[in-house]
Amino acid sequence: MATVFIPTPLRRLTGGQSKLTEEAATVGELIQNLDAQFPGIQEKLLDGDGNLKRFINVFRNDDEIRTIDGLSTPIAADDKISIVPAMAGGTLPKNKK
């Protein structure tokens, strides 16, 4: 089973769990399986067309899945899947402007 690392903003959906194990053949199937256990995860990760939202990055081990096969990226039992929401915004400290 692959290890899935859940970011802080999604942990309210997983009962506070930061790391899960899940069996799936692809990243897309993994997201569906997670959503079956923890409803609402899929809508946080995928857009209305079923594609990964642009501000969500998913890594299989050290590789971002968009550089592999997207949601069709295969998963092996020893893979580590990291869901990473993009960070944006903020301001520089007053003395750095």
Backbone as XML, in Angstrom:
<?xml version="1.0"?>
<chain id="A" units="angstrom">
  <residue number="1" name="MET">
    <atom name="N" x="0.833" y="-1.187" z="0.000"/>
    <atom name="CA" x="0.000" y="0.000" z="0.000"/>
    <atom name="C" x="0.874" y="1.246" z="0.000"/>
  </residue>
  <residue number="2" name="ALA">
    <atom name="N" x="0.496" y="2.207" z="-0.799"/>
    <atom name="CA" x="1.222" y="3.466" z="-0.864"/>
    <atom name="C" x="0.935" y="4.300" z="0.381"/>
  </residue>
  <residue number="3" name="THR">
    <atom name="N" x="1.895" y="5.105" z="0.766"/>
    <atom name="CA" x="1.730" y="6.038" z="1.877"/>
    <atom name="C" x="1.329" y="7.387" z="1.294"/>
  </residue>
  <residue number="4" name="VAL">
    <atom name="N" x="0.267" y="7.968" z="1.845"/>
    <atom name="CA" x="-0.250" y="9.252" z="1.364"/>
    <atom name="C" x="-0.088" y="10.276" z="2.490"/>
  </residue>
  <residue number="5" name="PHE">
    <atom name="N" x="0.601" y="11.363" z="2.176"/>
    <atom name="CA" x="0.794" y="12.438" z="3.149"/>
    <atom name="C" x="-0.258" y="13.510" z="2.901"/>
  </residue>
  <residue number="6" name="ILE">
    <atom name="N" x="-1.044" y="13.793" z="3.934"/>
    <atom name="CA" x="-2.177" y="14.717" z="3.857"/>
    <atom name="C" x="-1.757" y="16.083" z="4.408"/>
  </residue>
  <residue number="7" name="PRO">
    <atom name="N" x="-1.957" y="17.154" z="3.629"/>
    <atom name="CA" x="-1.585" y="18.480" z="4.126"/>
    <atom name="C" x="-2.544" y="18.965" z="5.217"/>
  </residue>
  <residue number="8" name="THR">
    <atom name="N" x="-2.069" y="19.873" z="6.004"/>
    <atom name="CA" x="-2.863" y="20.397" z="7.129"/>
    <atom name="C" x="-4.264" y="20.844" z="6.731"/>
  </residue>
  <residue number="9" name="PRO">
    <atom name="N" x="-4.468" y="21.580" z="5.617"/>
    <atom name="CA" x="-5.827" y="22.027" z="5.291"/>
    <atom name="C" x="-6.825" y="20.896" z="5.025"/>
  </residue>
  <residue number="10" name="LEU">
    <atom name="N" x="-6.358" y="19.708" z="4.674"/>
    <atom name="CA" x="-7.272" y="18.590" z="4.399"/>
    <atom name="C" x="-7.448" y="17.649" z="5.578"/>
  </residue>
  <residue number="11" name="ARG">
    <atom name="N" x="-6.695" y="17.847" z="6.616"/>
    <atom name="CA" x="-6.758" y="16.920" z="7.757"/>
    <atom name="C" x="-8.083" y="16.963" z="8.493"/>
  </residue>
  <residue number="12" name="ARG">
    <atom name="N" x="-8.830" y="18.044" z="8.363"/>
    <atom name="CA" x="-10.157" y="18.073" z="8.999"/>
    <atom name="C" x="-11.071" y="17.037" z="8.350"/>
  </residue>
  <residue number="13" name="LEU">
    <atom name="N" x="-10.795" y="16.689" z="7.081"/>
    <atom name="CA" x="-11.581" y="15.667" z="6.384"/>
    <atom name="C" x="-11.146" y="14.253" z="6.745"/>
  </residue>
  <residue number="14" name="THR">
    <atom name="N" x="-9.899" y="14.102" z="7.206"/>
    <atom name="CA" x="-9.369" y="12.772" z="7.531"/>
    <atom name="C" x="-9.344" y="12.509" z="9.035"/>
  </residue>
  <residue number="15" name="GLY">
    <atom name="N" x="-10.084" y="13.296" z="9.785"/>
    <atom name="CA" x="-10.097" y="13.112" z="11.227"/>
    <atom name="C" x="-8.771" y="13.447" z="11.881"/>
  </residue>
  <residue number="16" name="GLY">
    <atom name="N" x="-8.020" y="14.356" z="11.260"/>
    <atom name="CA" x="-6.750" y="14.785" z="11.811"/>
    <atom name="C" x="-5.554" y="13.948" z="11.388"/>
  </residue>
  <residue number="17" name="GLN">
    <atom name="N" x="-5.791" y="12.910" z="10.610"/>
    <atom name="CA" x="-4.689" y="12.047" z="10.186"/>
    <atom name="C" x="-3.811" y="12.750" z="9.155"/>
  </residue>
  <residue number="18" name="SER">
    <atom name="N" x="-2.503" y="12.692" z="9.361"/>
    <atom name="CA" x="-1.559" y="13.331" z="8.451"/>
    <atom name="C" x="-0.941" y="12.340" z="7.470"/>
  </residue>
  <residue number="19" name="LYS">
    <atom name="N" x="-1.081" y="11.054" z="7.767"/>
    <atom name="CA" x="-0.500" y="10.027" z="6.919"/>
    <atom name="C" x="-1.465" y="8.844" z="6.849"/>
  </residue>
  <residue number="20" name="LEU">
    <atom name="N" x="-1.739" y="8.405" z="5.622"/>
    <atom name="CA" x="-2.652" y="7.289" z="5.394"/>
    <atom name="C" x="-1.963" y="6.269" z="4.506"/>
  </residue>
  <residue number="21" name="THR">
    <atom name="N" x="-2.463" y="5.044" z="4.515"/>
    <atom name="CA" x="-2.007" y="4.063" z="3.538"/>
    <atom name="C" x="-3.211" y="3.675" z="2.692"/>
  </residue>
  <residue number="22" name="GLU">
    <atom name="N" x="-2.959" y="3.554" z="1.405"/>
    <atom name="CA" x="-4.058" y="3.274" z="0.471"/>
    <atom name="C" x="-3.524" y="2.461" z="-0.699"/>
  </residue>
  <residue number="23" name="GLU">
    <atom name="N" x="-4.331" y="1.547" z="-1.168"/>
    <atom name="CA" x="-3.984" y="0.762" z="-2.339"/>
    <atom name="C" x="-4.737" y="1.308" z="-3.546"/>
  </residue>
  <residue number="24" name="ALA">
    <atom name="N" x="-3.999" y="1.556" z="-4.613"/>
    <atom name="CA" x="-4.603" y="2.060" z="-5.852"/>
    <atom name="C" x="-3.601" y="1.843" z="-6.979"/>
  </residue>
  <residue number="25" name="ALA">
    <atom name="N" x="-4.109" y="1.719" z="-8.203"/>
    <atom name="CA" x="-3.240" y="1.523" z="-9.363"/>
    <atom name="C" x="-2.712" y="2.847" z="-9.903"/>
  </residue>
  <residue number="26" name="THR">
    <atom name="N" x="-3.505" y="3.931" z="-9.748"/>
    <atom name="CA" x="-3.128" y="5.245" z="-10.271"/>
    <atom name="C" x="-3.446" y="6.323" z="-9.238"/>
  </residue>
  <residue number="27" name="VAL">
    <atom name="N" x="-2.920" y="7.504" z="-9.476"/>
    <atom name="CA" x="-3.210" y="8.629" z="-8.584"/>
    <atom name="C" x="-4.703" y="8.955" z="-8.623"/>
  </residue>
  <residue number="28" name="GLY">
    <atom name="N" x="-5.311" y="8.924" z="-9.799"/>
    <atom name="CA" x="-6.742" y="9.195" z="-9.909"/>
    <atom name="C" x="-7.570" y="8.218" z="-9.086"/>
  </residue>
  <residue number="29" name="GLU">
    <atom name="N" x="-7.214" y="6.947" z="-9.170"/>
    <atom name="CA" x="-7.924" y="5.929" z="-8.378"/>
    <atom name="C" x="-7.691" y="6.147" z="-6.890"/>
  </residue>
  <residue number="30" name="LEU">
    <atom name="N" x="-6.495" y="6.552" z="-6.532"/>
    <atom name="CA" x="-6.182" y="6.836" z="-5.140"/>
    <atom name="C" x="-7.080" y="7.943" z="-4.600"/>
  </residue>
  <residue number="31" name="ILE">
    <atom name="N" x="-7.254" y="9.011" z="-5.380"/>
    <atom name="CA" x="-8.110" y="10.119" z="-4.955"/>
    <atom name="C" x="-9.555" y="9.641" z="-4.796"/>
  </residue>
  <residue number="32" name="GLN">
    <atom name="N" x="-10.031" y="8.808" z="-5.704"/>
    <atom name="CA" x="-11.390" y="8.264" z="-5.591"/>
    <atom name="C" x="-11.524" y="7.415" z="-4.335"/>
  </residue>
  <residue number="33" name="ASN">
    <atom name="N" x="-10.528" y="6.577" z="-4.058"/>
    <atom name="CA" x="-10.560" y="5.724" z="-2.869"/>
    <atom name="C" x="-10.546" y="6.554" z="-1.590"/>
  </residue>
  <residue number="34" name="LEU">
    <atom name="N" x="-9.712" y="7.600" z="-1.584"/>
    <atom name="CA" x="-9.680" y="8.472" z="-0.409"/>
    <atom name="C" x="-11.024" y="9.164" z="-0.207"/>
  </residue>
  <residue number="35" name="ASP">
    <atom name="N" x="-11.632" y="9.609" z="-1.312"/>
    <atom name="CA" x="-12.919" y="10.296" z="-1.214"/>
    <atom name="C" x="-14.015" y="9.357" z="-0.713"/>
  </residue>
  <residue number="36" name="ALA">
    <atom name="N" x="-13.928" y="8.075" z="-1.051"/>
    <atom name="CA" x="-14.914" y="7.110" z="-0.552"/>
    <atom name="C" x="-14.815" y="6.972" z="0.968"/>
  </residue>
  <residue number="37" name="GLN">
    <atom name="N" x="-13.603" y="7.062" z="1.496"/>
    <atom name="CA" x="-13.392" y="6.968" z="2.942"/>
    <atom name="C" x="-13.590" y="8.300" z="3.653"/>
  </residue>
  <residue number="38" name="PHE">
    <atom name="N" x="-13.183" y="9.362" z="2.982"/>
    <atom name="CA" x="-13.195" y="10.700" z="3.566"/>
    <atom name="C" x="-13.877" y="11.656" z="2.585"/>
  </residue>
  <residue number="39" name="PRO">
    <atom name="N" x="-15.201" y="11.652" z="2.558"/>
    <atom name="CA" x="-15.937" y="12.472" z="1.581"/>
    <atom name="C" x="-15.523" y="13.938" z="1.621"/>
  </residue>
  <residue number="40" name="GLY">
    <atom name="N" x="-15.345" y="14.497" z="0.418"/>
    <atom name="CA" x="-14.981" y="15.890" z="0.294"/>
    <atom name="C" x="-13.554" y="16.094" z="-0.189"/>
  </residue>
  <residue number="41" name="ILE">
    <atom name="N" x="-12.707" y="15.074" z="-0.071"/>
    <atom name="CA" x="-11.315" y="15.225" z="-0.509"/>
    <atom name="C" x="-11.250" y="15.462" z="-2.015"/>
  </residue>
  <residue number="42" name="GLN">
    <atom name="N" x="-12.006" y="14.693" z="-2.765"/>
    <atom name="CA" x="-11.946" y="14.817" z="-4.219"/>
    <atom name="C" x="-12.309" y="16.222" z="-4.685"/>
  </residue>
  <residue number="43" name="GLU">
    <atom name="N" x="-13.343" y="16.818" z="-4.115"/>
    <atom name="CA" x="-13.736" y="18.171" z="-4.549"/>
    <atom name="C" x="-12.709" y="19.223" z="-4.154"/>
  </residue>
  <residue number="44" name="LYS">
    <atom name="N" x="-11.885" y="18.933" z="-3.162"/>
    <atom name="CA" x="-10.812" y="19.852" z="-2.785"/>
    <atom name="C" x="-9.616" y="19.745" z="-3.736"/>
  </residue>
  <residue number="45" name="LEU">
    <atom name="N" x="-9.460" y="18.581" z="-4.380"/>
    <atom name="CA" x="-8.296" y="18.335" z="-5.226"/>
    <atom name="C" x="-8.566" y="18.476" z="-6.722"/>
  </residue>
  <residue number="46" name="LEU">
    <atom name="N" x="-9.789" y="18.150" z="-7.142"/>
    <atom name="CA" x="-10.105" y="18.135" z="-8.568"/>
    <atom name="C" x="-11.080" y="19.245" z="-8.929"/>
  </residue>
  <residue number="47" name="ASP">
    <atom name="N" x="-10.944" y="19.764" z="-10.147"/>
    <atom name="CA" x="-11.872" y="20.794" z="-10.620"/>
    <atom name="C" x="-13.129" y="20.147" z="-11.197"/>
  </residue>
  <residue number="48" name="GLY">
    <atom name="N" x="-14.036" y="20.944" z="-11.708"/>
    <atom name="CA" x="-15.305" y="20.456" z="-12.240"/>
    <atom name="C" x="-15.164" y="19.526" z="-13.434"/>
  </residue>
  <residue number="49" name="ASP">
    <atom name="N" x="-14.023" y="19.578" z="-14.117"/>
    <atom name="CA" x="-13.761" y="18.702" z="-15.264"/>
    <atom name="C" x="-13.035" y="17.429" z="-14.860"/>
  </residue>
  <residue number="50" name="GLY">
    <atom name="N" x="-12.775" y="17.258" z="-13.558"/>
    <atom name="CA" x="-12.089" y="16.061" z="-13.089"/>
    <atom name="C" x="-10.581" y="16.122" z="-13.193"/>
  </residue>
  <residue number="51" name="ASN">
    <atom name="N" x="-10.045" y="17.323" z="-13.419"/>
    <atom name="CA" x="-8.599" y="17.510" z="-13.487"/>
    <atom name="C" x="-8.089" y="18.045" z="-12.159"/>
  </residue>
  <residue number="52" name="LEU">
    <atom name="N" x="-6.830" y="17.788" z="-11.895"/>
    <atom name="CA" x="-6.207" y="18.315" z="-10.691"/>
    <atom name="C" x="-6.264" y="19.838" z="-10.726"/>
  </residue>
  <residue number="53" name="LYS">
    <atom name="N" x="-6.734" y="20.443" z="-9.637"/>
    <atom name="CA" x="-6.785" y="21.903" z="-9.576"/>
    <atom name="C" x="-5.380" y="22.459" z="-9.736"/>
  </residue>
  <residue number="54" name="ARG">
    <atom name="N" x="-5.280" y="23.622" z="-10.373"/>
    <atom name="CA" x="-3.968" y="24.163" z="-10.727"/>
    <atom name="C" x="-3.123" y="24.541" z="-9.520"/>
  </residue>
  <residue number="55" name="PHE">
    <atom name="N" x="-3.741" y="24.807" z="-8.386"/>
    <atom name="CA" x="-2.978" y="25.183" z="-7.201"/>
    <atom name="C" x="-2.712" y="24.004" z="-6.265"/>
  </residue>
  <residue number="56" name="ILE">
    <atom name="N" x="-2.997" y="22.798" z="-6.750"/>
    <atom name="CA" x="-2.702" y="21.580" z="-5.991"/>
    <atom name="C" x="-1.593" y="20.834" z="-6.719"/>
  </residue>
  <residue number="57" name="ASN">
    <atom name="N" x="-0.561" y="20.474" z="-6.001"/>
    <atom name="CA" x="0.513" y="19.663" z="-6.555"/>
    <atom name="C" x="0.489" y="18.303" z="-5.869"/>
  </residue>
  <residue number="58" name="VAL">
    <atom name="N" x="0.668" y="17.258" z="-6.660"/>
    <atom name="CA" x="0.729" y="15.903" z="-6.119"/>
    <atom name="C" x="2.040" y="15.294" z="-6.594"/>
  </residue>
  <residue number="59" name="PHE">
    <atom name="N" x="2.776" y="14.749" z="-5.650"/>
    <atom name="CA" x="4.061" y="14.135" z="-5.952"/>
    <atom name="C" x="3.994" y="12.635" z="-5.713"/>
  </residue>
  <residue number="60" name="ARG">
    <atom name="N" x="4.558" y="11.876" z="-6.645"/>
    <atom name="CA" x="4.808" y="10.452" z="-6.425"/>
    <atom name="C" x="6.293" y="10.374" z="-6.144"/>
  </residue>
  <residue number="61" name="ASN">
    <atom name="N" x="6.606" y="10.051" z="-4.913"/>
    <atom name="CA" x="7.989" y="10.103" z="-4.442"/>
    <atom name="C" x="8.501" y="11.534" z="-4.658"/>
  </residue>
  <residue number="62" name="ASP">
    <atom name="N" x="9.482" y="11.761" z="-5.517"/>
    <atom name="CA" x="10.009" y="13.115" z="-5.706"/>
    <atom name="C" x="9.535" y="13.778" z="-6.994"/>
  </residue>
  <residue number="63" name="ASP">
    <atom name="N" x="8.639" y="13.132" z="-7.723"/>
    <atom name="CA" x="8.218" y="13.638" z="-9.036"/>
    <atom name="C" x="6.791" y="14.152" z="-9.012"/>
  </residue>
  <residue number="64" name="GLU">
    <atom name="N" x="6.598" y="15.378" z="-9.506"/>
    <atom name="CA" x="5.259" y="15.960" z="-9.612"/>
    <atom name="C" x="4.513" y="15.202" z="-10.709"/>
  </residue>
  <residue number="65" name="ILE">
    <atom name="N" x="3.281" y="14.781" z="-10.423"/>
    <atom name="CA" x="2.575" y="13.893" z="-11.357"/>
    <atom name="C" x="2.267" y="14.551" z="-12.693"/>
  </residue>
  <residue number="66" name="ARG">
    <atom name="N" x="2.209" y="15.885" z="-12.751"/>
    <atom name="CA" x="1.966" y="16.550" z="-14.041"/>
    <atom name="C" x="3.111" y="16.296" z="-15.024"/>
  </residue>
  <residue number="67" name="THR">
    <atom name="N" x="4.307" y="15.991" z="-14.501"/>
    <atom name="CA" x="5.454" y="15.704" z="-15.357"/>
    <atom name="C" x="5.526" y="14.229" z="-15.728"/>
  </residue>
  <residue number="68" name="ILE">
    <atom name="N" x="4.615" y="13.429" z="-15.192"/>
    <atom name="CA" x="4.586" y="11.995" z="-15.510"/>
    <atom name="C" x="3.343" y="11.768" z="-16.366"/>
  </residue>
  <residue number="69" name="ASP">
    <atom name="N" x="2.298" y="11.196" z="-15.786"/>
    <atom name="CA" x="1.062" y="10.913" z="-16.525"/>
    <atom name="C" x="-0.164" y="11.533" z="-15.863"/>
  </residue>
  <residue number="70" name="GLY">
    <atom name="N" x="0.021" y="12.600" z="-15.089"/>
    <atom name="CA" x="-1.115" y="13.243" z="-14.428"/>
    <atom name="C" x="-1.831" y="12.268" z="-13.518"/>
  </residue>
  <residue number="71" name="LEU">
    <atom name="N" x="-3.154" y="12.302" z="-13.545"/>
    <atom name="CA" x="-3.943" y="11.421" z="-12.679"/>
    <atom name="C" x="-3.806" y="9.957" z="-13.065"/>
  </residue>
  <residue number="72" name="SER">
    <atom name="N" x="-3.280" y="9.679" z="-14.257"/>
    <atom name="CA" x="-3.038" y="8.297" z="-14.703"/>
    <atom name="C" x="-1.684" y="7.765" z="-14.251"/>
  </residue>
  <residue number="73" name="THR">
    <atom name="N" x="-0.939" y="8.564" z="-13.501"/>
    <atom name="CA" x="0.368" y="8.139" z="-13.004"/>
    <atom name="C" x="0.220" y="6.872" z="-12.174"/>
  </residue>
  <residue number="74" name="PRO">
    <atom name="N" x="0.953" y="5.819" z="-12.532"/>
    <atom name="CA" x="0.844" y="4.565" z="-11.770"/>
    <atom name="C" x="1.467" y="4.687" z="-10.383"/>
  </residue>
  <residue number="75" name="ILE">
    <atom name="N" x="0.934" y="3.890" z="-9.465"/>
    <atom name="CA" x="1.411" y="3.874" z="-8.079"/>
    <atom name="C" x="1.833" y="2.445" z="-7.732"/>
  </residue>
  <residue number="76" name="ALA">
    <atom name="N" x="3.010" y="2.327" z="-7.128"/>
    <atom name="CA" x="3.480" y="1.045" z="-6.607"/>
    <atom name="C" x="3.253" y="1.019" z="-5.093"/>
  </residue>
  <residue number="77" name="ALA">
    <atom name="N" x="3.285" y="-0.168" z="-4.533"/>
    <atom name="CA" x="2.982" y="-0.334" z="-3.110"/>
    <atom name="C" x="3.924" y="0.440" z="-2.200"/>
  </residue>
  <residue number="78" name="ASP">
    <atom name="N" x="5.165" y="0.646" z="-2.624"/>
    <atom name="CA" x="6.121" y="1.339" z="-1.755"/>
    <atom name="C" x="6.254" y="2.828" z="-2.069"/>
  </residue>
  <residue number="79" name="ASP">
    <atom name="N" x="5.379" y="3.360" z="-2.936"/>
    <atom name="CA" x="5.439" y="4.781" z="-3.281"/>
    <atom name="C" x="4.941" y="5.663" z="-2.146"/>
  </residue>
  <residue number="80" name="LYS">
    <atom name="N" x="5.453" y="6.872" z="-2.145"/>
    <atom name="CA" x="4.992" y="7.903" z="-1.210"/>
    <atom name="C" x="4.317" y="8.986" z="-2.045"/>
  </residue>
  <residue number="81" name="ILE">
    <atom name="N" x="3.061" y="9.284" z="-1.706"/>
    <atom name="CA" x="2.273" y="10.280" z="-2.420"/>
    <atom name="C" x="2.082" y="11.474" z="-1.494"/>
  </residue>
  <residue number="82" name="SER">
    <atom name="N" x="2.539" y="12.624" z="-1.965"/>
    <atom name="CA" x="2.414" y="13.854" z="-1.174"/>
    <atom name="C" x="1.473" y="14.811" z="-1.877"/>
  </residue>
  <residue number="83" name="ILE">
    <atom name="N" x="0.471" y="15.289" z="-1.148"/>
    <atom name="CA" x="-0.463" y="16.292" z="-1.660"/>
    <atom name="C" x="0.004" y="17.629" z="-1.085"/>
  </residue>
  <residue number="84" name="VAL">
    <atom name="N" x="0.309" y="18.566" z="-1.995"/>
    <atom name="CA" x="0.891" y="19.832" z="-1.556"/>
    <atom name="C" x="0.109" y="20.995" z="-2.168"/>
  </residue>
  <residue number="85" name="PRO">
    <atom name="N" x="-0.680" y="21.704" z="-1.352"/>
    <atom name="CA" x="-1.352" y="22.895" z="-1.879"/>
    <atom name="C" x="-0.330" y="24.003" z="-2.098"/>
  </residue>
  <residue number="86" name="ALA">
    <atom name="N" x="-0.468" y="24.710" z="-3.202"/>
    <atom name="CA" x="0.451" y="25.811" z="-3.505"/>
    <atom name="C" x="0.230" y="26.945" z="-2.513"/>
  </residue>
  <residue number="87" name="MET">
    <atom name="N" x="1.310" y="27.616" z="-2.189"/>
    <atom name="CA" x="1.242" y="28.762" z="-1.294"/>
    <atom name="C" x="1.410" y="30.021" z="-2.137"/>
  </residue>
  <residue number="88" name="ALA">
    <atom name="N" x="0.645" y="31.041" z="-1.827"/>
    <atom name="CA" x="0.751" y="32.302" z="-2.561"/>
    <atom name="C" x="0.362" y="33.449" z="-1.641"/>
  </residue>
  <residue number="89" name="GLY">
    <atom name="N" x="0.744" y="34.629" z="-2.071"/>
    <atom name="CA" x="0.335" y="35.825" z="-1.332"/>
    <atom name="C" x="1.304" y="36.201" z="-0.248"/>
  </residue>
  <residue number="90" name="GLY">
    <atom name="N" x="0.871" y="37.075" z="0.615"/>
    <atom name="CA" x="1.706" y="37.546" z="1.706"/>
    <atom name="C" x="2.378" y="38.862" z="1.356"/>
  </residue>
  <residue number="91" name="THR">
    <atom name="N" x="3.033" y="39.422" z="2.319"/>
    <atom name="CA" x="3.759" y="40.671" z="2.126"/>
    <atom name="C" x="5.136" y="40.550" z="2.743"/>
  </residue>
  <residue number="92" name="LEU">
    <atom name="N" x="6.024" y="41.387" z="2.277"/>
    <atom name="CA" x="7.358" y="41.441" z="2.861"/>
    <atom name="C" x="7.296" y="42.197" z="4.184"/>
  </residue>
  <residue number="93" name="PRO">
    <atom name="N" x="8.174" y="41.851" z="5.124"/>
    <atom name="CA" x="8.244" y="42.648" z="6.359"/>
    <atom name="C" x="8.557" y="44.111" z="6.023"/>
  </residue>
  <residue number="94" name="LYS">
    <atom name="N" x="8.153" y="45.017" z="6.874"/>
    <atom name="CA" x="8.303" y="46.465" z="6.613"/>
    <atom name="C" x="9.750" y="46.830" z="6.287"/>
  </residue>
  <residue number="95" name="ASN">
    <atom name="N" x="10.706" y="46.218" z="6.942"/>
    <atom name="CA" x="12.107" y="46.588" z="6.694"/>
    <atom name="C" x="12.669" y="45.939" z="5.411"/>
  </residue>
  <residue number="96" name="LYS">
    <atom name="N" x="11.890" y="45.131" z="4.693"/>
    <atom name="CA" x="12.342" y="44.476" z="3.470"/>
    <atom name="C" x="11.737" y="45.074" z="2.215"/>
  </residue>
  <residue number="97" name="LYS">
    <atom name="N" x="10.860" y="46.079" z="2.350"/>
    <atom name="CA" x="10.187" y="46.656" z="1.183"/>
    <atom name="C" x="11.117" y="47.520" z="0.382"/>
  </residue>
</chain>
